[in-house]
Every structure is written in structure tokens, then in C-alpha cells.
């Protein structure tokens, strides 16, 4: 299963989650397809296997693609005589030019 980042508030319970399908006999998560019995407290809890893992911390920095950095740095990391070396300037340039997946959140104030 692929992962993705969605900008939304963390739901406190299934009842306020847009992924809940409660039109049948049992509440069902539209993402995980998990179903719970009719007595599952959807207004109080999230399903045990809720795919919404966490909320990013307030004021977080940019989330970047590590894969893009690794691809952009061939030959910049090596080993000679059992010792590792790295060209920091090339790695720094790759980090600075890495695509932003989720932009940094600036705290108000």
C-alpha cells in the first residue's frame, strides 16, 4: 500500500472522519475497509487500525524526498581504504534543491 500525506485535522473519532461509511449495518472505514460491529462507539473512538497515523507537529520544517537526494548525489559518497568520505558541498546542494513534499508550517505570532 502506498502512503500519502493529506493536509487535514486529525479526527478525534470515526464519527467526524470523512472516511467513515456508516450507511450500512456496521461502521466501515473507506480507506482500510475495516468494519466494526454495530455497537462500536464511533462518536468516542477511532478504529484500531485507523490509517490516519498522526498529525505533524506545529511549526514543523519542510518534509523532503530522501530518494531525490540519494539520486542527486551519485559519486558524492564513497569509501577508500576502509574509510567513508562524503563531499558535503554536493550533498548540501542536493538537500537545498530537494523537492518539498509538505511545506514548512510557520507558527503564528
N, C-alpha and C positions, 0 to 999 in steps of 0.2 A: 504494500500500500504506500503510495506517495504521501508526503507530508506537505502541508501548505500553511502559510501564515495568513490569518484573517484578522483584520482590524475590527474588533468588536469588544464590547464589555463582557467580562466573564459572567455567565448566568449563574445565579445563586441556586437555582433549582431547574429541573426539566420544564416546569410549568412556564417559565419565562424565556425558554430557549427556542429560537426559531427552527431548530432541528427536530423538535418533538412532533410526532404524529400521534395524536390521541383520538382519532376519529373511529378507531376500531374498538374491539373489546379490551385490548391491552395497550398501554403506552409503548410506543416504539420510537427508537432513535433513527432518524432518516440517514445518518452517516454510518453508524456501526451496525445497524439492523438489529440491535439488541432489543428484546421485548421483556417487559416485566409484567407480573400479574396485575389484575385489576385493583388490588389493594396496595400497590406500590405508591408511596406518598410523593407524587410528582410536585406538589407545592412546597415540599420541605427538603427534598434531596435531589441529587443528580444520580444518574445510573452508575453502577460501579465501574463499568468500562467506558465511561464518558470519553470521547475522543478529543474534547476540548481540554488540553492538558494544563495550561497555565496562562496567566496574564503576565505580560512583560512588565518589569519594574518601572516605576515612574522615573523619568529622566534618563532612560537607557540610551546608549550610543547607537550608532548605525550597526545594523546586522549585515555583514558582508558575506560573499561567497568564498569560502576557503578553496573550493575547487578552482575557481577562476584565478586565485593567487598561485596555486600549485602549477597550473598550466602556463601561467605567465612567467614563471621562474625557472625554466629548464637551464641547466648548467650553472645555476647560481648557488647550488648547494652540492658539495662533493666530499670525497674522502681521499686523503693522501697519507700514506704511511700510518694507517690506523687512526688518523685524526680527522675529524669532520671540519669543514670550513664552509663559510657562507659569505656571500657578497651582500652585505647589509644594505648598501645603497640601492641595489636592484630589487631586493625584497621590499624595502620601504616604498619604492616607486610602485611596485605591484600592489601593495596594500592600499596606497593612496588612490590608485586607479581602479580598484576592485569595484564591481557593480554593487550598488546598495540594494538589498532585498527589502529591508524595512528601514525607513529613515529615522534618524535620532529624534527622540521626543524631548523637546525643550520644556523645562518646568517654568510655570508662570511665576512671575514675581521679580 
